[in-house]
Amino acid sequence: MAFVIDATLDIEAPAELVWSVITDFPRYGEWNPFLPACETTLKPGDPIDLQVNLFASGPRPQREWMLTHTPGKEFSYSMKPAPLGALRSRRSHTVTPLGPDRCRYESHFEMGGWLQPLVRGLLGSKLEHGFAGMTAGIKSRAELLRK
């Protein structure tokens, strides 16, 4: 069974503005406590280089790979699967307009493989806290920029 972290928030800002927040990677350090740095082209197959803040010692680099990108709507990426099906992950961000000045942001993270229970035991609560902080940061940033 996979380890899944889902979050959905309605945001009082246009979908285009929320999209610009989640794709303005050079500014992640201004509002994102979980991923203070990120670089990617968003092109499927290209890398996404992340600085992930899971430990007290500070952010650590992590390289994953872009899977999908629908401009203005969604993008997803995953880690390179570990040998023998030991560990795999997928992360996605989706923005859906709810009207001219409102939208819904959906965050999805899924981890599977036979090492998943160990990783979940060691990092599960930190991942949940990190994704919650990022999701709240997206909402705060977009609503602040809307004003």
MARNU-921010 format. One line per field, with one value per residue: x, y, z of N, C-alpha, C in turn; residue in three letters; residue number from 1. Coordinates in steps of 0.02 Angstrom, whole numbers, padded with zeros to 5 digits. Layout:
REM MARNU-921010
n_east <- X_...
n_north <- Y_...
n_up <- Z_...
ca_east <- X_...
ca_north <- Y_...
ca_up <- Z_...
c_east <- X_...
c_north <- Y_...
c_up <- Z_...
type <- ala_...
seq <- NUM_...
***
This chain:
REM MARNU-921010
n_east <- 00042_00027_00104_00021_00000_-00112_-00174_-00292_-00337_-00442_-00413_-00411_-00381_-00340_-00325_-00217_-00127_-00096_-00037_00075_00143_00177_00262_00364_00507_00635_00596_00554_00619_00571_00446_00424_00438_00473_00530_00651_00724_00725_00745_00703_00656_00529_00501_00447_00543_00658_00771_00721_00783_00793_00795_00771_00692_00702_00771_00851_00976_00965_00917_00929_01003_00908_00874_00751_00636_00551_00385_00256_00181_00066_00041_-00010_-00097_-00055_00085_00200_00315_00445_00546_00693_00659_00705_00817_00751_00620_00617_00589_00485_00418_00295_00249_00132_00062_-00083_-00188_-00346_-00465_-00596_-00677_-00666_-00583_-00545_-00478_-00434_-00309_-00218_-00121_-00022_00058_00142_00209_00286_00333_00440_00523_00454_00375_00477_00539_00428_00406_00522_00523_00393_00306_00379_00376_00237_00219_00304_00246_00121_00162_00213_00098_00015_00096_00090_-00044_-00045_00052_-00002_-00125_-00079_-00008_-00114_-00177
n_north <- -00059_00111_00261_00407_00581_00703_00864_00993_01155_01297_01448_01622_01694_01726_01587_01597_01678_01598_01492_01559_01582_01450_01412_01501_01475_01532_01614_01535_01527_01638_01611_01475_01355_01220_01182_01274_01306_01280_01215_01198_01155_01122_01037_00879_00738_00808_00859_00902_01000_01005_01084_01012_01032_00942_00909_00956_01004_01078_01121_00993_00935_00868_00772_00750_00694_00769_00728_00761_00906_01026_01177_01310_01230_01098_01007_00871_00762_00640_00534_00446_00280_00164_00022_-00144_-00118_-00054_00079_00213_00368_00498_00662_00792_00946_01040_01160_01231_01332_01419_01519_01693_01751_01655_01496_01321_01234_01087_00968_00826_00684_00533_00383_00228_00053_-00078_-00027_00080_00077_00088_00211_00293_00278_00339_00468_00510_00599_00716_00739_00757_00874_00960_00965_01019_01145_01200_01203_01290_01402_01430_01472_01584_01667_01688_01751_01865_01928_01956_02068
n_up <- 00000_-00040_00023_00047_00028_00023_-00018_-00026_-00069_-00075_-00154_-00140_-00265_-00436_-00550_-00638_-00568_-00457_-00523_-00573_-00454_-00410_-00510_-00514_-00485_-00443_-00337_-00232_-00107_-00040_00011_00032_00148_00143_00019_-00013_-00125_-00301_-00463_-00632_-00801_-00828_-00929_-00982_-00940_-00914_-00780_-00611_-00494_-00324_-00164_-00018_00134_00263_00375_00531_00506_00393_00221_00095_-00058_-00193_-00334_-00452_-00581_-00715_-00758_-00813_-00891_-00905_-00962_-00857_-00788_-00730_-00659_-00642_-00556_-00523_-00418_-00471_-00493_-00367_-00373_-00401_-00367_-00244_-00198_-00246_-00307_-00331_-00369_-00380_-00439_-00455_-00529_-00530_-00605_-00519_-00545_-00594_-00497_-00407_-00362_-00359_-00277_-00289_-00209_-00225_-00163_-00177_-00120_-00147_-00146_-00080_00021_00067_00192_00290_00256_00271_00409_00459_00400_00376_00456_00446_00308_00291_00368_00298_00165_00200_00247_00128_00047_00121_00110_-00027_-00040_00047_-00015_-00145_-00114_-00050_-00155_-00237_-00188
ca_east <- 00000_00067_00099_-00007_-00014_-00152_-00199_-00330_-00355_-00470_-00372_-00445_-00338_-00350_-00284_-00154_-00082_-00072_00010_00138_00177_00207_00312_00417_00554_00686_00568_00532_00648_00535_00383_00417_00481_00490_00575_00673_00756_00702_00761_00681_00629_00461_00495_00448_00607_00712_00775_00698_00831_00759_00826_00717_00704_00674_00813_00872_01039_00950_00897_00975_00986_00875_00858_00697_00628_00485_00343_00205_00174_00013_00048_-00067_-00142_-00024_00149_00216_00383_00457_00615_00713_00643_00760_00820_00710_00556_00624_00558_00466_00375_00266_00225_00098_00031_-00137_-00226_-00410_-00504_-00663_-00707_-00613_-00539_-00538_-00456_-00419_-00242_-00214_-00054_-00025_00122_00132_00270_00274_00391_00447_00556_00410_00358_00534_00545_00371_00419_00575_00513_00323_00279_00415_00349_00170_00228_00333_00196_00071_00192_00217_00030_-00006_00137_00062_-00105_-00027_00088_-00048_-00174_-00042_00006_-00177_-00198
ca_north <- 00000_00172_00316_00462_00644_00746_00927_01035_01220_01348_01508_01683_01725_01695_01528_01618_01703_01541_01457_01596_01571_01384_01402_01552_01437_01572_01648_01487_01542_01693_01590_01402_01328_01151_01181_01343_01317_01232_01233_01151_01183_01095_00993_00809_00705_00849_00855_00954_01001_01031_01087_00989_01049_00889_00896_01014_01028_01122_01089_00947_00931_00807_00776_00708_00700_00793_00679_00794_00978_01058_01246_01342_01182_01048_00974_00816_00736_00582_00513_00388_00221_00125_-00046_-00199_-00092_-00036_00143_00256_00422_00543_00724_00833_01009_01054_01222_01230_01393_01413_01583_01739_01771_01599_01433_01266_01206_01018_00941_00754_00649_00462_00344_00156_00008_-00116_00013_00134_00078_00113_00283_00326_00279_00387_00535_00524_00659_00773_00750_00786_00942_00999_00978_01065_01212_01225_01217_01352_01455_01447_01510_01650_01706_01708_01799_01927_01959_01977_02132
ca_up <- 00000_-00048_00071_00008_00061_-00021_00011_-00073_-00041_-00119_-00146_-00163_-00314_-00501_-00564_-00671_-00517_-00418_-00567_-00575_-00389_-00404_-00562_-00506_-00444_-00409_-00278_-00182_-00042_-00008_00041_00036_00200_00129_-00039_-00021_-00191_-00352_-00532_-00684_-00862_-00830_-00987_-00963_-00952_-00886_-00707_-00566_-00438_-00265_-00098_00025_00204_00305_00433_00569_00477_00337_00158_00060_-00129_-00218_-00405_-00476_-00654_-00736_-00792_-00853_-00884_-00943_-00941_-00825_-00755_-00686_-00674_-00596_-00560_-00481_-00408_-00511_-00452_-00340_-00401_-00374_-00342_-00174_-00181_-00301_-00285_-00381_-00339_-00429_-00422_-00502_-00517_-00566_-00594_-00490_-00563_-00615_-00442_-00360_-00392_-00313_-00282_-00264_-00200_-00217_-00156_-00168_-00116_-00144_-00147_-00018_00072_00086_00263_00328_00242_00303_00481_00474_00374_00361_00488_00419_00242_00300_00391_00243_00113_00228_00247_00060_00024_00154_00082_-00093_-00028_00076_-00065_-00198_-00088_-00037_-00219_-00267_-00159
c_east <- 00044_00055_00078_-00018_-00049_-00173_-00235_-00350_-00389_-00433_-00409_-00396_-00350_-00302_-00217_-00103_-00054_-00022_00077_00178_00212_00259_00367_00470_00608_00661_00545_00558_00612_00472_00377_00464_00506_00540_00600_00710_00734_00722_00737_00658_00554_00451_00498_00513_00666_00714_00738_00744_00800_00807_00769_00736_00668_00711_00835_00936_01028_00933_00951_00954_00954_00858_00803_00688_00557_00449_00294_00207_00120_00013_-00017_-00111_-00107_00047_00161_00287_00390_00531_00630_00699_00706_00759_00774_00644_00558_00587_00543_00421_00347_00237_00191_00068_-00022_-00174_-00288_-00448_-00573_-00704_-00651_-00563_-00530_-00513_-00446_-00349_-00244_-00142_-00062_00047_00106_00199_00252_00339_00400_00486_00512_00392_00415_00541_00488_00381_00471_00558_00440_00296_00315_00391_00279_00175_00256_00284_00142_00098_00196_00148_00004_00032_00112_00001_-00088_00005_00040_-00098_-00141_-00029_-00058_-00197_-00171
c_north <- 00062_00219_00377_00522_00688_00808_00964_01098_01262_01413_01567_01723_01691_01636_01547_01643_01646_01501_01493_01588_01503_01370_01456_01524_01480_01607_01600_01504_01598_01670_01515_01373_01257_01144_01252_01358_01261_01259_01178_01189_01168_01047_00920_00775_00743_00842_00913_00948_01039_01036_01071_00999_00998_00881_00960_01044_01072_01084_01046_00942_00864_00819_00725_00723_00719_00737_00712_00869_01001_01131_01276_01295_01134_01033_00921_00793_00677_00571_00457_00327_00184_00054_-00095_-00175_-00070_00028_00182_00311_00461_00602_00764_00895_01023_01117_01220_01294_01377_01475_01630_01756_01717_01538_01381_01241_01136_00995_00865_00726_00576_00427_00270_00117_-00026_-00080_00069_00133_00105_00188_00321_00331_00331_00459_00555_00588_00721_00790_00782_00859_00987_01015_01025_01137_01242_01244_01282_01412_01478_01491_01580_01695_01732_01761_01865_01964_01985_02047_02191
c_up <- 00000_00011_00030_00053_00010_00017_-00044_-00037_-00094_-00102_-00177_-00207_-00381_-00512_-00595_-00620_-00475_-00459_-00569_-00510_-00389_-00458_-00561_-00459_-00411_-00345_-00223_-00112_-00005_00029_00056_00089_00186_00072_-00050_-00086_-00238_-00420_-00578_-00745_-00869_-00889_-00964_-00986_-00924_-00810_-00673_-00506_-00380_-00207_-00050_00098_00249_00371_00467_00540_00416_00274_00127_-00013_-00146_-00291_-00420_-00550_-00671_-00775_-00839_-00842_-00932_-00921_-00913_-00785_-00707_-00707_-00622_-00608_-00514_-00471_-00458_-00468_-00429_-00369_-00364_-00344_-00269_-00155_-00244_-00272_-00344_-00343_-00394_-00397_-00475_-00480_-00561_-00553_-00565_-00507_-00580_-00560_-00389_-00398_-00337_-00329_-00252_-00265_-00189_-00212_-00142_-00168_-00109_-00147_-00080_00037_00099_00160_00307_00318_00275_00379_00500_00456_00364_00391_00462_00348_00247_00320_00334_00188_00137_00228_00177_00034_00056_00126_00013_-00085_-00003_00024_-00119_-00173_-00071_-00103_-00253_-00246_-00197
type <- met_ala_phe_val_ile_asp_ala_thr_leu_asp_ile_glu_ala_pro_ala_glu_leu_val_trp_ser_val_ile_thr_asp_phe_pro_arg_tyr_gly_glu_trp_asn_pro_phe_leu_pro_ala_cys_glu_thr_thr_leu_lys_pro_gly_asp_pro_ile_asp_leu_gln_val_asn_leu_phe_ala_ser_gly_pro_arg_pro_gln_arg_glu_trp_met_leu_thr_his_thr_pro_gly_lys_glu_phe_ser_tyr_ser_met_lys_pro_ala_pro_leu_gly_ala_leu_arg_ser_arg_arg_ser_his_thr_val_thr_pro_leu_gly_pro_asp_arg_cys_arg_tyr_glu_ser_his_phe_glu_met_gly_gly_trp_leu_gln_pro_leu_val_arg_gly_leu_leu_gly_ser_lys_leu_glu_his_gly_phe_ala_gly_met_thr_ala_gly_ile_lys_ser_arg_ala_glu_leu_leu_arg_lys
seq <- 1_2_3_4_5_6_7_8_9_10_11_12_13_14_15_16_17_18_19_20_21_22_23_24_25_26_27_28_29_30_31_32_33_34_35_36_37_38_39_40_41_42_43_44_45_46_47_48_49_50_51_52_53_54_55_56_57_58_59_60_61_62_63_64_65_66_67_68_69_70_71_72_73_74_75_76_77_78_79_80_81_82_83_84_85_86_87_88_89_90_91_92_93_94_95_96_97_98_99_100_101_102_103_104_105_106_107_108_109_110_111_112_113_114_115_116_117_118_119_120_121_122_123_124_125_126_127_128_129_130_131_132_133_134_135_136_137_138_139_140_141_142_143_144_145_146_147
***
